[in-house]
Amino acid sequence: MKEESSENTTPQVSGGGVGVGEGQSTKVSGTDLETLAKSLGIPLLSVAPKDIDKATLTFIAEETAKRHNMAVFSRDGKTVSVGMLDPEDSEALNVLRFLAEKEHVDIEISLVSKKVLDEIFEQYRGTAEALKEAILSLENDESSVSLISEGEEEKEAKDREVLQDAPIARLVESIVKHAIEARASDIHIEPTEEGYRVRFRVDGLLHSSLVFPLPIGRAVVARIKILSNLKIDEKRKPQDGRFRVEHAGKTTDLRISTFPVVDGEKVVMRILEKNQNIVDFSKMGLWGRNGELLRKKIMDPYGIILMTGPTGSGKSTTLYSFLQILNQDQRNIVTLEDPVEFSIAGINQSQVKPEIGYTFASGLRSILRQDPNVIMVGEIRDGETAELAIHSALTGHLVLSTLHTNNAIGSIPRLVDMGIEPFLLASSLQVVAAQRLVRRICPECKVETELTPVIKKRIEDSICSVPQDELKKYEYDVKAGVKLYQGKGCEKCGNTGYKGRIAICEAFEINEEAKRVITDEQANEGKLYEEARRQGMLLMRQDGILKALRGMTSITEVERVTEGDLLVDEE
């Protein structure tokens, strides 16, 4: 490491080296900061960036940063930007030298004022700490807690006034902020005998975040109801609402559902990022034949495309991606949803309201009078909706919808059970797909796993029937052998080993032979599977295994969401 010395040398760390200027003192006492920065040859950071990424901020530990009056405010690849109150502080520069060599990064230094530095330090406050502070503040606010404890005896107007007090508002804001930062899809606030617990669903799995006393929990639920324009004194039946927040420069919608349970009211908040980009088929996980077939079929002028799977399997997100591709000026696209999760400009989206008689079935009748080209029905829940969807497809409309079944082929006999005539089904269905979501392995801590010969053999047997052309589309080289991966866990993924999710799916084309089986064989499931094998359809499990072999997910995740015993070793 080499030190440079000249009158106006910029203090910097480059490739692990630190240069310490020997010019003017940077202790600011009435000196113009801009002039001082210019004399040192370094930039001046005059405004503290908002919502600095936590991983970036904690490059320097909070205690160390405060001791040496410096903080990280940006990171771009291998370049870390650090704001310093005194860029010639030799002890601080030694700390940066150590960090640069350890992390193999270049550090660029900027001059900051005490005010800007304090604003950056404020962002070190972890959200969990902020939640605890808000709870402590609320517990000390006796008037708020006692009023909530009194329950029904207080007037609604007075309730609303108190429930908007700072401690409660700050607590709700902290919960939402923490959930967004954790990449959660849902927030669960649940009463128990001892108190309320907060859980976040991250990458499909629930994680406990916080527990607080019952009076505070009731106050939080009431505050959420106010934000969602719900009745705070109605606790006997479920309610639905929504509100919107701004965080990190993005608009986020929160869909609220309250539900009466034994110990009180449970609240679930679904986090919906406004204008989220969900088009990219490859990033979603629609690869190979599955992706090609679905891309081809959504361009057909009429027919039904069905996405199947349980709640939370990403069906609606996939349908939204289809709509974004189809969303062009020459098409009239109308949707019926419960609820509208993502707002897409140029598409006529409508939310059903069963309580006033506006259901999927009644809405579908009205849609047909709106001269649509493409119709999306959020879910086929009954025979009447299914019959109307088929009627729409047979009269020249492209219909997209979802159905709750475990696999693609199983949805066909399910529709027959709903009372749909097989010949109508054969004439209208174009493709049926099923999908699940599996967690992606964190790229920062991904390592290869050791496999027993038994498990390796089972995996090889599972993909031996996959055509070579399909293996090429997945960029999997059979000669490379079976290699599987897992995440060790690191700060970037919250020590889970996973970050984000990807879909695994299967798609069954309703070709002429499939139509014959549906009509002549009364949708015999065994015969349909024979046709699926003849088509070269990848089962959802095979799709998952190939993604695991590519290092996208772990075989444990594939086993978690599909039926199988790959990981059960022989005794």
Salt bridges, closest charged atoms under 4 A:
GLU3 OE2 - ARG97 NH2 3.41
GLU62 OE2 - LYS66 NZ 2.92
GLU63 OE2 - ARG67 NH2 3.35
ASP86 OD2 - LYS27 NZ 3.63
ASP118 OD2 - LYS114 NZ 3.05
GLU119 OE2 - LYS115 NZ 2.84
GLU122 OE1 - ARG125 NH1 3.82
GLU133 OE1 - ARG125 NH2 2.89
GLU152 OE2 - LYS235 NZ 3.47
GLU156 OE2 - ARG160 NH2 3.23
GLU181 OE2 - LYS54 NZ 3.70
GLU181 OE2 - HIS247 NE2 3.97
ASP186 OD2 - ARG270 NE 2.56
GLU190 OE1 - ARG197 NE 2.81
GLU190 OE2 - ARG199 NH2 2.85
GLU190 OE2 - LYS266 NZ 3.02
ASP203 OD1 - ARG183 NH1 3.28
GLU234 OE2 - ARG236 NE 3.53
ASP253 OD1 - ARG244 NE 2.66
GLU265 OE1 - LYS225 NZ 2.71
GLU273 OE2 - LYS250 NZ 3.79
GLU292 OE1 - LYS473 NZ 3.11
ASP338 OD2 - ARG381 NH2 3.16
GLU341 OE2 - ARG255 NH1 3.04
GLU341 OE2 - ARG270 NH1 3.73
GLU379 OE1 - ARG381 NE 3.23
GLU379 OE2 - HIS404 NE2 3.74
GLU384 OE2 - ARG365 NH2 2.39
ASP461 OD2 - LYS457 NZ 3.06
GLU470 OE1 - LYS473 NZ 3.76
GLU475 OE1 - ARG550 NH2 3.96
GLU509 OE2 - LYS297 NZ 3.41
GLU512 OE2 - LYS515 NZ 3.81
GLU513 OE2 - ARG516 NH2 2.82
GLU521 OE2 - ARG516 NH1 3.79
GLU531 OE1 - ARG534 NE 2.87
ASP543 OD2 - LYS547 NZ 2.68
GLU557 OE2 - ARG439 NH2 2.99
GLU557 OE1 - ARG560 NH2 2.80
GLU559 OE2 - ARG541 NE 3.65
